[in-house]
Amino acid sequence: ANPAAFEHAATDLQNDKDFVLSLVEKKPAVLGVLPGQFFEDLPLLLAAVEIDAAAFGRAPVALRRDRGVVAAVAEKRAAALEHADCELRCDRDFMLGQVHANASALAYCSEDLRKDRAFNLAALAQNSMVVNHVEARLWADEDFVLEALKVDREALCHAADELKSDRNFVARAVARQGQSLRYASADLQADRELVLAAVQDDPASLAWATEALRGDEALVLAAVKESGMALQYASAFLRDDPELVLQAASCNAAALRFASETLRRDRDFVNRVVQKNVAALGHADGALRSDPEFVVRIVAQQADGIQYAADKLLQDLSFLLRAVRQIGEVLNFVPAELRASSTFVVAAVHMNPAAYQFAPRSLQTDPVVVGAAEHAGARLAKDLPAEMLRTRGVPLQRLWGAGGTSEANEKGSRIAWEWDRLSKLSDKALQDECGMLGVEGEACMEWYGRDAVAGYLKKIALWRELPLHEIRKEFEPGMLPAWALNLHQGATVRISEDFFSVGNIKLKQGLRGRIEQIDQTGDFRIKFDGPAFVNANEQHGTQWVYKKDLDTGKMAVVDDEEQRQVLFEHLQVNLFASVYEKRKCVPVRELASFASANAVLERWEALSQMTQTQLGDEFFKLLGIRPESDVNRTLLEAQLRDAAVWTKLPLPGLQRVHEEKKLALPGQQLMWATGDELKSKLLDRLLATLCTDLYAAKGLDPKALGSIQAASDLLASWARVDKMRVSELRQECSRLGIAAAAGTAESEMRSRVKLVSQWSALPFDALREECWKMGLRSAYFRSTDFDGSRAKLIHEAIVFKWGSCENGGPTKGYPQPMPPKRTAAAPRQEAAAQSQPKEEGPEEDEEEPEWRKDATARPNAAFNWPPPPPPAPRPSVPRAVARSLETLLLPVDASLTDVKKAYRNLALKYHPDKNSKDVEDVVTQHFREVREAYEALLTYFDEPG
């Protein structure tokens, strides 16, 4: 109550240090009545200062001049420095030490030090937090701020506002520290010269430029030349610029991560980037990093690229051995556990003797590895005589390639040595050999027996050396998969007879070249060996040729390593197929790889261990809806097992299952679906067979909604609507623009919100069809799903069905719908009319149509339109013309202008940049159909009459 009462306390209490400190903590004013000897005790003084910095002011002068005591006190409370001796507070070195420990000590320096520019800069160098304690007048000093930027790049943040708006000063600031652009005024952040100066100092300062400048190509190019990571701050359209991204990724591989998805998925572009910076492969699209053909192509150029492949490839032994066979140095970059495995190293050395020098030193002295290396070296050092090879059953005549007899003997010797090695292997070693192929060795030995497995491995050793034209002969007639015969980049072709290229250049018989690029129509660009031909005054090394010239025999494929590898793997799958198909019922031939088959087996095993509740959860994760409560467990597991197979099937396998189930998409839908989109559509249609009835019971049709995901999202949306209270329903109706008067029933409001959410989930074509069935006619029927057309059409449907929220009239901001289109003339008649010159003269006044005069239209309709009049008879055209128009997605009354526009759109749809290799055959077929239909229609329109 009264601190002075302490003077009258008992002596023993006044001498009780703990008691006194507790009093000071509760009532700091007690410090004023404490006797002087209390502050002479250093431990007591430090404890008191920790409670109240003013306690140091009661300390004796000798203590307040003692550097050690003042430093100890300042460590407890920096504010105590205010009571230190003036000489210490003016001591530059002493105070810098205190600032280093605690930035707030700057506030208690002497007035001269606080004004001293050099001292404050030194303090900034000691402790960056000092910026919060520097006097405001220094932050208005240009020279001080510029010097501070050398110490702290955030210094401009504390500068005076007039400096942040001073162009000359900011120009000097960003030249010293580019990040200063962040704190410049908005108008200066839009100054191109200032931003360029900032970017040249620190490319990351591009992040603080305006959106317009981040789309400036020259400015962004200057930034990425300094640091590729600046690409992340560029505008979206610049991150889709191949040359800009290439320069950025060359500087910093991680820059590829900020490129557009289109570029990160573009094989040719990623290949170009990897040639500049191999580490960029680690930032490419996951699908490319998981593509064995693409990664092998990269590894052939740079062995260290293997370490940036997807994890699933780095765990695929057959893939790694294939890469080692191509270039031995790959062994240096495989996962550490495999590189340390003697079994894998031995297999690698057998594949490629050059791999021995890249094995770990500890294994280079391992007897097994040394023996494998000596064996491989012996077979390379000396080829066996041809007669001996023939005697041992090696088909030398099938091994001839471009190298002739010497190449055949070399390959034959490798086969003979490999046969000898396989003959000497134990059962365990044979199982390991099967494991290297990706097949379970123990299951193979149990199913086929030792002799059969050894025979199969010897057959694989022969296939590994066969040229492309011979490996094709291993397939029975009609069993060669069409999708496996697609050409690949890097294939070598030979001109069999003279013909002209796309560029009208004559290609002479005997020319050889390498395929550099293939478009989605199957046409390809060849780089010929040496100066092949001359056109005018310019020499050309590459030419585009049509695929039809290859199909008609004018060219022949001499070598295609990727195609040969695809066929080789297909043969291996066929060889060991029965162990999967008959023993475990896994359709490995359809899955086309052991890796996919093993993944399916692993999934099946996991499903077999699950309870019915867990199976229901898996069903829900996959299809977005729960199965019926009384569903049989066996049936549920079987459905999930089928789904596990479908998700691993390649595109041809999905198409075949579709045909079996009679679920094939209409031809025109297939035409629009390309690449991953096509595969996703086919898989979605298959999965829909498992849940269509379940969704139908909820009033939903996944097929109409376009996908299972859309149906699942809509069902979840409906569930949220069902949980809404009445007040929330009214708010939702208001947000959507749904008319709901005060007396509207809760169930009616709920059904209206659900219906609008269903309209929002429908594909745009289905939405237009739904509106047509309601009787709504809209200007947006002839639009597409962009620029807000969907939202505007849904708004019209809401007003048409339930009226406007305000007064039932048309909503402002929406254009009035077009009147019903008049019946079009037959295509030929329209074409003839277009060719006739238009007669000049006043236009006749058109009589207002009856539907516009009709006053009995629906009162709450947005535009007071009645239902549509009955359609007029459609024009009659020949059946062949109707089919051609259907191919181009056109009605039978389409005009010549419509035909040209539709063909142009479809041609752009199938541009090479928009499709991937796995759908090459499908896209080629559709493009051919479109081109033939277009040519037929041009002929039709040109005919007289």
Disulfide bonds with the S-S distance in Angstrom:
none
